[in-house]
Amino acid sequence: MLLHNGVFGDGVCLEGISDARNSLVISQPYIRGSIPERSRTNQFVEQIGFEQMADGFWFSQERSVAIMDTKPANFIETEDGGVHSIDVAIFEPTRVMIDLWS
């Protein structure tokens, strides 16, 4: 969550742990908007410093952070043209992973 908030400037919060195994309960500020076109999400992800490695998979060398599942349904575009991540998988890859991508 901290990684997501840092990269995307979001406000994801941990609310608790559910009774189901391995399930976290999180919250995120509500964002009014619509699902953007893929070209718009790709443009947004590039603008914040990521390079596309494969469809839906991006890596930022500068941040040493990867994001996955960047389908349009995981973003919201607001009326003012802003794009916000709402359900993108984000992680810090291992050195081995980074070496494979280089």
Buried (B, 14 or more C-beta within 10 A) or exposed (E): BEBBBEBBEBEBEEEEEEEEEEEEEEEBEEBEBEBBEBEBBBEBBEEBBBEEBEEBBBBBEEBEBBBBEBBBEBBBBEEEEEBBBBEBEBEEBEEEEBEEEE
